[in-house]
Amino acid sequence: MRRRIYWLLPDLTSARRTMNDLLLARIGDAHIHFVARENADLSGLHAANLLQTSDLLRSAQAGLVIGGLGGAVIGVLAAMFFPIVGGAESGLAALRAVFASSDWSGAELRSALDSPQWAMAAVLAVLGGLLGAWSSSMIGIAAPSGRLRRFEGALADGQLLLMVDVPRSRVQEIESLLQATHPEAHFEGVEPDVPAFP
């Protein structure tokens, strides 16, 4: 598991020297990410991607849950009250018939639940989840990451944000290295665990 260390650097020259020091410390390029204000020159640096700078993943997760629940509710209501093609009765009518019988069995209940209406409820839940994740991710890609909101003022002032993903065992080592070699840099904290995506 990796941890993400945040540093604010005053300018591009400092950022390039910091990146070189991290590469010499055997931190791979894929684990070094820089964020700057829009249209800033990041030549020679590994710029953070959309997954790291936007709210894409959090929004997609929320959309998946909300869309899945909405699809499930609509699917259950449709299964209970509307017969589909090939179904002689609605799902609710089939369940009522089972429970109205004084000697109903588990097999009758399974048979009523195996009707096509209930399969449609599951399909609508999956489709609702997919539609919710897609539509929410379109919104989230335009929103700045909640993790980076506290740096907006510094970025607007022209500073660069460095995010370094390091193994837990090397956090202290990398912090000490950057403090010793880059007194102009400001340590901004450690994120407990780096998300699997960004």
MDAnalysis code that builds the backbone (N, CA, C; Angstrom):
import MDAnalysis as mda
import numpy as np

u = mda.Universe.empty(594, n_residues=198, atom_resindex=np.repeat(np.arange(198), 3), trajectory=True)
u.add_TopologyAttr("name", ["N", "CA", "C"] * 198)
u.add_TopologyAttr("resid", np.arange(1, 199))
u.add_TopologyAttr("resname", ["MET", "ARG", "ARG", "ARG", "ILE", "TYR", "TRP", "LEU", "LEU", "PRO", "ASP", "LEU", "THR", "SER", "ALA", "ARG", "ARG", "THR", "MET", "ASN", "ASP", "LEU", "LEU", "LEU", "ALA", "ARG", "ILE", "GLY", "ASP", "ALA", "HIS", "ILE", "HIS", "PHE", "VAL", "ALA", "ARG", "GLU", "ASN", "ALA", "ASP", "LEU", "SER", "GLY", "LEU", "HIS", "ALA", "ALA", "ASN", "LEU", "LEU", "GLN", "THR", "SER", "ASP", "LEU", "LEU", "ARG", "SER", "ALA", "GLN", "ALA", "GLY", "LEU", "VAL", "ILE", "GLY", "GLY", "LEU", "GLY", "GLY", "ALA", "VAL", "ILE", "GLY", "VAL", "LEU", "ALA", "ALA", "MET", "PHE", "PHE", "PRO", "ILE", "VAL", "GLY", "GLY", "ALA", "GLU", "SER", "GLY", "LEU", "ALA", "ALA", "LEU", "ARG", "ALA", "VAL", "PHE", "ALA", "SER", "SER", "ASP", "TRP", "SER", "GLY", "ALA", "GLU", "LEU", "ARG", "SER", "ALA", "LEU", "ASP", "SER", "PRO", "GLN", "TRP", "ALA", "MET", "ALA", "ALA", "VAL", "LEU", "ALA", "VAL", "LEU", "GLY", "GLY", "LEU", "LEU", "GLY", "ALA", "TRP", "SER", "SER", "SER", "MET", "ILE", "GLY", "ILE", "ALA", "ALA", "PRO", "SER", "GLY", "ARG", "LEU", "ARG", "ARG", "PHE", "GLU", "GLY", "ALA", "LEU", "ALA", "ASP", "GLY", "GLN", "LEU", "LEU", "LEU", "MET", "VAL", "ASP", "VAL", "PRO", "ARG", "SER", "ARG", "VAL", "GLN", "GLU", "ILE", "GLU", "SER", "LEU", "LEU", "GLN", "ALA", "THR", "HIS", "PRO", "GLU", "ALA", "HIS", "PHE", "GLU", "GLY", "VAL", "GLU", "PRO", "ASP", "VAL", "PRO", "ALA", "PHE", "PRO"])
u.atoms.positions = np.array([
    [0.844, -1.175, 0.000],
    [0.000, 0.000, 0.000],
    [0.891, 1.239, 0.000],
    [0.458, 2.235, -0.719],
    [1.226, 3.478, -0.831],
    [0.523, 4.608, -0.096],
    [1.309, 5.607, 0.229],
    [0.783, 6.833, 0.822],
    [1.147, 7.985, -0.097],
    [0.297, 8.981, -0.130],
    [0.539, 10.152, -0.979],
    [1.014, 11.307, -0.106],
    [2.186, 11.846, -0.473],
    [2.764, 12.988, 0.232],
    [2.516, 14.230, -0.619],
    [2.093, 15.318, 0.019],
    [1.827, 16.578, -0.676],
    [2.888, 17.610, -0.304],
    [3.404, 18.304, -1.337],
    [4.364, 19.398, -1.148],
    [3.980, 20.548, -2.056],
    [4.140, 21.763, -1.575],
    [3.968, 22.948, -2.419],
    [5.344, 23.504, -2.749],
    [5.564, 23.740, -4.034],
    [6.845, 24.252, -4.524],
    [6.628, 25.635, -5.119],
    [7.598, 26.543, -4.939],
    [7.372, 27.931, -5.350],
    [7.409, 28.179, -6.854],
    [8.189, 27.374, -7.598],
    [8.324, 27.668, -9.029],
    [8.728, 26.422, -9.813],
    [8.811, 26.598, -11.125],
    [9.115, 25.492, -12.033],
    [10.523, 24.954, -11.820],
    [11.486, 25.820, -11.578],
    [12.871, 25.386, -11.368],
    [12.963, 24.478, -10.146],
    [12.341, 24.885, -9.068],
    [12.325, 24.075, -7.852],
    [11.624, 22.740, -8.102],
    [10.543, 22.765, -8.859],
    [9.801, 21.540, -9.160],
    [10.652, 20.570, -9.973],
    [11.394, 21.077, -10.943],
    [12.253, 20.200, -11.756],
    [13.357, 19.580, -10.903],
    [13.985, 20.381, -10.039],
    [15.040, 19.844, -9.175],
    [14.463, 18.800, -8.215],
    [13.279, 19.058, -7.707],
    [12.630, 18.105, -6.800],
    [12.326, 16.802, -7.522],
    [11.836, 16.892, -8.739],
    [11.540, 15.679, -9.500],
    [12.816, 14.884, -9.745],
    [13.900, 15.557, -10.099],
    [15.169, 14.855, -10.319],
    [15.636, 14.156, -9.044],
    [15.512, 14.826, -7.906],
    [15.908, 14.204, -6.639],
    [15.051, 12.975, -6.329],
    [13.773, 13.051, -6.629],
    [12.897, 11.901, -6.399],
    [13.242, 10.744, -7.331],
    [13.560, 11.051, -8.572],
    [13.960, 9.995, -9.505],
    [15.260, 9.342, -9.040],
    [16.211, 10.142, -8.544],
    [17.464, 9.591, -8.020],
    [17.226, 8.747, -6.769],
    [16.170, 9.056, -6.032],
    [15.804, 8.274, -4.844],
    [14.983, 7.038, -5.223],
    [14.912, 6.765, -6.505],
    [14.216, 5.591, -7.051],
    [12.701, 5.610, -6.822],
    [12.137, 6.789, -6.944],
    [10.676, 6.917, -6.997],
    [10.341, 7.005, -8.479],
    [9.557, 6.083, -8.973],
    [9.238, 6.030, -10.399],
    [8.439, 7.233, -10.876],
    [8.638, 7.569, -12.121],
    [7.944, 8.699, -12.750],
    [6.423, 8.579, -12.612],
    [5.918, 7.352, -12.651],
    [4.470, 7.134, -12.561],
    [3.913, 7.473, -11.177],
    [4.786, 7.644, -10.185],
    [4.341, 7.944, -8.821],
    [4.602, 9.392, -8.422],
    [5.016, 10.199, -9.389],
    [5.284, 11.619, -9.148],
    [4.297, 12.419, -9.990],
    [3.516, 13.280, -9.358],
    [2.476, 14.027, -10.067],
    [2.545, 15.501, -9.677],
    [2.479, 16.363, -10.682],
    [2.489, 17.805, -10.437],
    [1.173, 18.416, -10.889],
    [0.693, 19.368, -10.105],
    [-0.516, 20.116, -10.438],
    [-0.157, 21.593, -10.369],
    [-0.622, 22.340, -11.359],
    [-0.396, 23.788, -11.382],
    [-1.680, 24.454, -11.852],
    [-1.690, 25.782, -11.792],
    [-2.876, 26.490, -12.281],
    [-3.029, 26.216, -13.774],
    [-4.217, 26.450, -14.264],
    [-4.525, 26.176, -15.665],
    [-3.585, 26.941, -16.595],
    [-3.156, 26.284, -17.650],
    [-2.262, 26.822, -18.682],
    [-0.851, 27.111, -18.178],
    [-0.463, 26.581, -17.023],
    [0.903, 26.760, -16.520],
    [1.843, 25.816, -17.267],
    [3.082, 26.217, -17.391],
    [4.103, 25.412, -18.068],
    [4.569, 24.302, -17.128],
    [4.337, 23.057, -17.507],
    [4.804, 21.909, -16.738],
    [5.785, 21.074, -17.553],
    [6.473, 21.702, -18.499],
    [7.401, 20.950, -19.347],
    [8.518, 20.357, -18.493],
    [8.811, 19.103, -18.758],
    [9.823, 18.386, -18.004],
    [9.304, 17.759, -16.721],
    [8.027, 17.934, -16.439],
    [7.431, 17.370, -15.231],
    [6.324, 16.388, -15.602],
    [6.038, 15.484, -14.705],
    [4.950, 14.523, -14.912],
    [3.666, 15.136, -14.355],
    [2.825, 15.642, -15.244],
    [1.581, 16.304, -14.826],
    [0.572, 15.270, -14.339],
    [-0.182, 15.643, -13.326],
    [-1.248, 14.782, -12.820],
    [-2.338, 14.653, -13.880],
    [-2.983, 13.494, -13.924],
    [-4.031, 13.271, -14.925],
    [-5.413, 13.607, -14.358],
    [-6.436, 13.428, -15.182],
    [-7.811, 13.768, -14.781],
    [-8.298, 12.973, -13.570],
    [-7.859, 11.728, -13.459],
    [-8.287, 10.931, -12.313],
    [-7.753, 11.520, -11.010],
    [-6.598, 12.187, -11.076],
    [-5.992, 12.753, -9.876],
    [-6.449, 14.180, -9.602],
    [-6.914, 14.883, -10.615],
    [-7.269, 16.292, -10.431],
    [-8.771, 16.564, -10.460],
    [-9.572, 15.580, -10.827],
    [-11.023, 15.800, -10.890],
    [-11.733, 14.907, -9.875],
    [-13.024, 15.084, -9.769],
    [-13.856, 14.303, -8.854],
    [-14.522, 13.136, -9.587],
    [-13.912, 12.670, -10.648],
    [-14.491, 11.658, -11.525],
    [-14.875, 10.379, -10.778],
    [-13.945, 9.785, -10.060],
    [-14.223, 8.493, -9.431],
    [-15.261, 8.584, -8.316],
    [-15.151, 9.589, -7.461],
    [-16.125, 9.730, -6.381],
    [-17.525, 9.942, -6.948],
    [-17.617, 10.743, -8.001],
    [-18.919, 10.992, -8.627],
    [-19.470, 9.730, -9.273],
    [-18.610, 8.969, -9.944],
    [-19.063, 7.731, -10.586],
    [-19.549, 6.726, -9.545],
    [-18.853, 6.635, -8.417],
    [-19.282, 5.725, -7.356],
    [-20.646, 6.128, -6.799],
    [-20.814, 7.412, -6.547],
    [-22.105, 7.888, -6.033],
    [-23.211, 7.638, -7.055],
    [-22.929, 7.891, -8.333],
    [-23.919, 7.661, -9.380],
    [-24.286, 6.198, -9.518],
    [-23.305, 5.318, -9.342],
    [-23.560, 3.882, -9.415],
    [-24.531, 3.453, -8.318],
    [-24.294, 3.923, -7.110],
    [-25.159, 3.557, -5.983],
    [-26.556, 4.150, -6.156],
    [-26.619, 5.441, -6.434],
    [-27.924, 6.102, -6.559],
    [-28.697, 5.556, -7.760],
    [-28.013, 5.401, -8.898],
    [-28.675, 4.863, -10.086],
    [-29.118, 3.421, -9.894],
    [-28.283, 2.619, -9.222],
    [-28.649, 1.227, -8.955],
    [-29.867, 1.124, -8.053],
    [-29.887, 1.949, -7.007],
    [-31.052, 1.943, -6.113],
    [-32.306, 2.432, -6.836],
    [-32.158, 3.496, -7.620],
    [-33.306, 4.003, -8.381],
    [-33.818, 2.978, -9.377],
    [-32.901, 2.320, -10.084],
    [-33.300, 1.282, -11.032],
    [-33.964, 0.107, -10.341],
    [-33.457, -0.257, -9.162],
    [-34.054, -1.368, -8.418],
    [-35.470, -1.027, -7.962],
    [-35.664, 0.196, -7.475],
    [-37.005, 0.610, -7.033],
    [-37.975, 0.595, -8.210],
    [-37.561, 1.178, -9.320],
    [-38.428, 1.197, -10.509],
    [-38.694, -0.225, -10.991],
    [-37.646, -1.066, -10.980],
    [-37.813, -2.450, -11.416],
    [-38.757, -3.238, -10.533],
    [-38.641, -3.065, -9.228],
    [-39.529, -3.773, -8.301],
    [-40.968, -3.288, -8.472],
    [-41.151, -1.976, -8.592],
    [-42.509, -1.456, -8.804],
    [-43.095, -1.970, -10.118],
    [-42.277, -1.971, -11.163],
    [-42.761, -2.481, -12.452],
    [-43.095, -3.962, -12.359],
    [-42.254, -4.727, -11.663],
    [-42.504, -6.165, -11.540],
    [-43.760, -6.445, -10.718],
    [-44.005, -5.613, -9.730],
    [-45.157, -5.856, -8.866],
    [-46.485, -5.478, -9.516],
    [-46.488, -4.438, -10.325],
    [-47.773, -3.915, -10.787],
    [-48.035, -4.047, -12.284],
    [-47.029, -4.373, -13.085],
    [-47.231, -4.440, -14.536],
    [-46.737, -5.768, -15.083],
    [-47.648, -6.548, -15.681],
    [-47.184, -7.780, -16.327],
    [-46.400, -7.424, -17.587],
    [-45.352, -8.184, -17.852],
    [-44.598, -7.940, -19.080],
    [-45.048, -8.936, -20.130],
    [-44.575, -8.759, -21.346],
    [-44.992, -9.625, -22.450],
    [-44.715, -11.076, -22.081],
    [-45.680, -11.911, -22.253],
    [-45.534, -13.326, -21.933],
    [-45.941, -13.653, -20.506],
    [-46.089, -12.636, -19.659],
    [-46.496, -12.871, -18.277],
    [-48.000, -12.724, -18.167],
    [-48.651, -13.680, -17.569],
    [-50.104, -13.634, -17.467],
    [-50.559, -12.689, -16.373],
    [-49.700, -12.467, -15.381],
    [-50.090, -11.615, -14.272],
    [-48.872, -10.849, -13.771],
    [-49.135, -9.834, -12.997],
    [-48.024, -9.063, -12.444],
    [-47.329, -9.879, -11.359],
    [-46.136, -9.458, -10.992],
    [-45.388, -10.155, -9.953],
    [-46.107, -10.145, -8.621],
    [-46.774, -9.039, -8.309],
    [-47.505, -8.941, -7.051],
    [-48.673, -9.926, -7.037],
    [-49.359, -10.048, -8.168],
    [-50.482, -10.991, -8.244],
    [-49.983, -12.423, -8.071],
    [-48.821, -12.728, -8.644],
    [-48.268, -14.076, -8.493],
    [-47.902, -14.343, -7.036],
    [-47.328, -13.353, -6.356],
    [-46.981, -13.533, -4.944],
    [-48.234, -13.654, -4.080],
    [-49.244, -12.849, -4.389],
    [-50.506, -12.938, -3.632],
    [-51.116, -14.334, -3.767],
    [-51.058, -14.887, -4.974],
    [-51.627, -16.218, -5.201],
    [-50.902, -17.261, -4.356],
    [-49.591, -17.118, -4.230],
    [-48.824, -18.074, -3.426],
    [-49.199, -17.950, -1.958],
    [-49.207, -16.705, -1.442],
    [-49.462, -16.510, -0.017],
    [-50.938, -16.692, 0.351],
    [-51.848, -16.565, -0.606],
    [-53.279, -16.770, -0.335],
    [-53.569, -18.243, -0.083],
    [-52.764, -19.088, -0.656],
    [-52.948, -20.520, -0.469],
    [-52.542, -20.878, 0.961],
    [-53.365, -21.660, 1.638],
    [-53.071, -22.005, 3.032],
    [-51.927, -23.005, 3.144],
    [-51.659, -23.718, 2.089],
    [-50.590, -24.722, 2.146],
    [-49.492, -24.425, 1.120],
    [-49.052, -23.169, 1.070],
    [-48.021, -22.801, 0.104],
    [-46.678, -23.374, 0.532],
    [-45.846, -23.614, -0.459],
    [-44.528, -24.199, -0.179],
    [-43.440, -23.294, -0.750],
    [-42.227, -23.606, -0.361],
    [-41.081, -22.844, -0.856],
    [-40.944, -22.949, -2.365],
    [-41.327, -24.081, -2.932],
    [-41.220, -24.265, -4.382],
    [-42.165, -23.312, -5.111],
    [-43.368, -23.116, -4.572],
    [-44.308, -22.185, -5.199],
    [-43.786, -20.751, -5.128],
    [-43.181, -20.403, -4.001],
    [-42.622, -19.060, -3.850],
    [-41.467, -18.848, -4.833],
    [-40.587, -19.844, -4.946],
    [-39.483, -19.743, -5.914],
    [-40.013, -19.604, -7.327],
    [-41.063, -20.349, -7.632],
    [-41.655, -20.274, -8.967],
    [-42.213, -18.880, -9.241],
    [-42.868, -18.280, -8.242],
    [-43.419, -16.928, -8.419],
    [-42.301, -15.905, -8.575],
    [-41.213, -16.102, -7.834],
    [-40.094, -15.156, -7.925],
    [-39.260, -15.356, -9.183],
    [-39.380, -16.526, -9.817],
    [-38.643, -16.780, -11.054],
    [-39.356, -16.237, -12.280],
    [-40.480, -15.584, -12.092],
    [-41.208, -15.047, -13.242],
    [-40.381, -13.947, -13.904],
    [-40.618, -13.692, -15.192],
    [-39.809, -12.714, -15.927],
    [-39.865, -11.302, -15.349],
    [-40.918, -10.975, -14.622],
    [-41.018, -9.636, -14.045],
    [-39.858, -9.355, -13.089],
    [-39.509, -10.340, -12.277],
    [-38.448, -10.127, -11.288],
    [-37.081, -10.069, -11.958],
    [-36.901, -10.787, -13.044],
    [-35.646, -10.675, -13.798],
    [-35.519, -9.268, -14.372],
    [-36.650, -8.713, -14.807],
    [-36.633, -7.345, -15.331],
    [-36.239, -6.354, -14.234],
    [-36.635, -6.610, -12.997],
    [-36.246, -5.728, -11.885],
    [-34.731, -5.720, -11.724],
    [-34.106, -6.879, -11.829],
    [-32.646, -6.956, -11.720],
    [-31.972, -6.243, -12.886],
    [-32.514, -6.426, -14.081],
    [-31.949, -5.756, -15.261],
    [-32.051, -4.243, -15.114],
    [-33.186, -3.752, -14.647],
    [-33.352, -2.308, -14.459],
    [-32.415, -1.766, -13.376],
    [-32.137, -2.555, -12.346],
    [-31.193, -2.117, -11.311],
    [-29.794, -1.968, -11.898],
    [-29.377, -2.929, -12.710],
    [-28.049, -2.857, -13.343],
    [-27.987, -1.692, -14.319],
    [-29.007, -1.550, -15.151],
    [-29.027, -0.437, -16.107],
    [-29.062, 0.914, -15.394],
    [-29.823, 1.007, -14.315],
    [-29.860, 2.247, -13.533],
    [-28.497, 2.579, -12.953],
    [-27.797, 1.561, -12.449],
    [-26.457, 1.775, -11.914],
    [-25.484, 2.244, -12.975],
    [-25.534, 1.616, -14.146],
    [-24.635, 2.019, -15.238],
    [-24.943, 3.432, -15.717],
    [-26.213, 3.728, -15.888],
    [-26.597, 5.073, -16.323],
    [-26.221, 6.119, -15.271],
    [-26.431, 5.792, -14.008],
    [-26.066, 6.711, -12.933],
    [-24.569, 6.951, -12.869],
    [-23.774, 5.889, -13.006],
    [-22.313, 6.042, -12.976],
    [-21.836, 6.875, -14.152],
    [-22.376, 6.604, -15.325],
    [-21.954, 7.354, -16.523],
    [-22.311, 8.830, -16.399],
    [-23.567, 9.118, -16.055],
    [-23.984, 10.524, -16.000],
    [-23.267, 11.275, -14.877],
    [-23.068, 10.650, -13.747],
    [-22.360, 11.310, -12.650],
    [-20.891, 11.529, -12.976],
    [-20.287, 10.594, -13.700],
    [-18.874, 10.778, -14.058],
    [-18.708, 11.934, -15.037],
    [-19.708, 12.181, -15.870],
    [-19.628, 13.332, -16.781],
    [-19.651, 14.642, -15.991],
    [-20.371, 14.657, -14.905],
    [-20.388, 15.840, -14.038],
    [-19.091, 15.918, -13.234],
    [-18.662, 14.782, -12.689],
    [-17.476, 14.749, -11.841],
    [-16.191, 15.098, -12.549],
    [-16.115, 14.821, -13.844],
    [-14.882, 15.114, -14.577],
    [-14.639, 16.618, -14.674],
    [-15.693, 17.401, -14.550],
    [-15.561, 18.859, -14.621],
    [-15.340, 19.489, -13.247],
    [-15.550, 18.727, -12.190],
    [-15.400, 19.270, -10.829],
    [-13.998, 18.982, -10.305],
    [-13.376, 19.943, -9.638],
    [-12.048, 19.687, -9.076],
    [-12.123, 18.667, -7.943],
    [-11.055, 17.931, -7.770],
    [-10.994, 16.911, -6.732],
    [-11.148, 17.533, -5.351],
    [-11.928, 16.897, -4.524],
    [-12.101, 17.361, -3.155],
    [-10.799, 17.325, -2.371],
    [-9.905, 16.408, -2.733],
    [-8.616, 16.310, -2.058],
    [-7.731, 17.519, -2.332],
    [-7.960, 18.186, -3.462],
    [-7.077, 19.282, -3.863],
    [-7.662, 20.661, -3.586],
    [-8.863, 20.730, -3.052],
    [-9.501, 22.037, -2.833],
    [-8.692, 22.942, -1.902],
    [-8.034, 22.356, -0.928],
    [-7.277, 23.179, 0.023],
    [-6.053, 23.836, -0.606],
    [-5.669, 23.391, -1.809],
    [-4.496, 23.958, -2.482],
    [-4.857, 24.994, -3.546],
    [-6.141, 25.258, -3.755],
    [-6.559, 26.154, -4.836],
    [-5.932, 27.541, -4.729],
    [-5.858, 28.097, -3.533],
    [-5.271, 29.427, -3.353],
    [-3.799, 29.457, -3.721],
    [-3.045, 28.462, -3.268],
    [-1.613, 28.398, -3.572],
    [-1.385, 28.203, -5.066],
    [-2.198, 27.373, -5.696],
    [-2.058, 27.153, -7.140],
    [-2.376, 28.432, -7.906],
    [-3.382, 29.162, -7.466],
    [-3.732, 30.427, -8.121],
    [-2.606, 31.449, -7.989],
    [-1.815, 31.347, -6.910],
    [-0.676, 32.254, -6.705],
    [0.557, 31.843, -7.500],
    [0.476, 30.735, -8.241],
    [1.586, 30.315, -9.087],
    [2.451, 29.208, -8.518],
    [2.118, 28.710, -7.341],
    [2.888, 27.602, -6.786],
    [2.503, 26.306, -7.491],
    [3.350, 25.295, -7.351],
    [3.085, 23.986, -7.938],
    [2.881, 22.979, -6.822],
    [1.920, 22.106, -6.999],
    [1.647, 21.054, -6.024],
    [2.312, 19.776, -6.500],
    [3.084, 19.175, -5.616],
    [3.724, 17.891, -5.891],
    [3.007, 16.828, -5.072],
    [2.585, 15.757, -5.750],
    [1.995, 14.604, -5.075],
    [2.907, 13.423, -5.370],
    [3.440, 12.811, -4.323],
    [4.350, 11.678, -4.481],
    [3.727, 10.475, -3.802],
    [3.571, 9.393, -4.542],
    [3.030, 8.154, -3.992],
    [4.196, 7.232, -3.656],
    [4.373, 6.962, -2.367],
    [5.512, 6.153, -1.927],
    [5.025, 5.016, -1.039],
    [5.795, 3.916, -0.980],
    [5.437, 2.847, -0.043],
    [5.456, 3.377, 1.392],
    [4.627, 2.814, 2.222],
    [4.548, 3.267, 3.621],
    [5.916, 3.276, 4.287],
    [6.727, 2.291, 3.968],
    [8.036, 2.162, 4.610],
    [8.998, 3.286, 4.226],
    [8.703, 4.026, 3.152],
    [9.623, 5.070, 2.692],
    [9.109, 6.490, 2.927],
    [7.986, 6.648, 3.570],
    [7.409, 7.981, 3.770],
    [8.380, 8.890, 4.513],
    [8.892, 8.441, 5.652],
    [9.811, 9.269, 6.449],
    [11.080, 9.591, 5.664],
    [11.595, 8.610, 4.944],
    [12.821, 8.812, 4.156],
    [12.631, 9.910, 3.107],
    [11.528, 9.857, 2.381],
    [11.283, 10.838, 1.321],
    [10.988, 12.208, 1.921],
    [10.244, 12.252, 3.014],
    [10.000, 13.536, 3.681],
    [11.316, 14.171, 4.117],
    [12.192, 13.376, 4.730],
    [13.488, 13.892, 5.191],
    [14.342, 14.364, 4.025],
    [14.337, 13.606, 2.933],
    [15.114, 13.984, 1.748],
    [14.663, 15.339, 1.218],
    [13.359, 15.513, 1.055],
    [12.853, 16.769, 0.504],
    [13.048, 17.938, 1.468],
    [12.916, 17.693, 2.754],
    [13.150, 18.772, 3.723],
    [14.606, 19.217, 3.709],
    [15.529, 18.265, 3.550],
    [16.956, 18.590, 3.569],
    [17.411, 19.270, 2.281],
    [16.891, 18.825, 1.149],
    [17.391, 19.336, -0.136],
    [16.562, 20.477, -0.708],
    [15.367, 20.683, -0.203],
    [14.485, 21.727, -0.752],
    [13.829, 22.524, 0.371],
    [14.599, 23.403, 1.021],
    [14.016, 24.202, 2.107],
    [12.928, 25.160, 1.623],
    [12.913, 25.450, 0.321],
    [11.890, 26.349, -0.223],
    [10.528, 25.668, -0.351],
    [10.515, 24.335, -0.281],
    [9.268, 23.574, -0.415],
    [8.536, 23.536, 0.925],
    [7.217, 23.477, 0.847],
    [6.390, 23.419, 2.058],
    [5.681, 22.073, 2.111],
    [5.950, 21.325, 3.171],
    [5.289, 20.043, 3.390],
    [3.826, 20.301, 3.723],
    [2.911, 19.588, 3.032],
    [1.472, 19.816, 3.206],
    [0.716, 18.599, 3.719],
    [1.429, 17.563, 4.127],
    [0.753, 16.428, 4.739],
    [0.839, 15.145, 3.937],
    [0.327, 14.092, 4.569],
    [0.332, 12.749, 3.991],
    [-1.099, 12.245, 3.967],
    [-1.491, 11.708, 2.834],
    [-2.810, 11.075, 2.737],
    [-2.652, 9.644, 3.230],
    [-3.534, 9.166, 4.112],
    [-3.341, 7.846, 4.712],
    [-3.135, 6.726, 3.699],
    [-3.962, 6.632, 2.712],
    [-3.811, 5.592, 1.698],
    [-4.128, 6.180, 0.341],
    [-3.286, 5.853, -0.621],
    [-3.519, 6.309, -1.986],
    [-4.647, 5.469, -2.557],
    [-5.647, 6.084, -3.176],
    [-6.713, 5.298, -3.783],
    [-6.162, 4.377, -4.871],
    [-6.809, 3.241, -5.063],
    [-6.348, 2.297, -6.077],
    [-6.306, 2.938, -7.451],
    [-7.292, 3.758, -7.749],
    [-7.274, 4.556, -8.966],
    [-7.117, 5.978, -8.506],
    [-6.481, 6.766, -9.098],
    [-5.509, 7.819, -9.066],
    [-4.670, 7.599, -7.885],
])
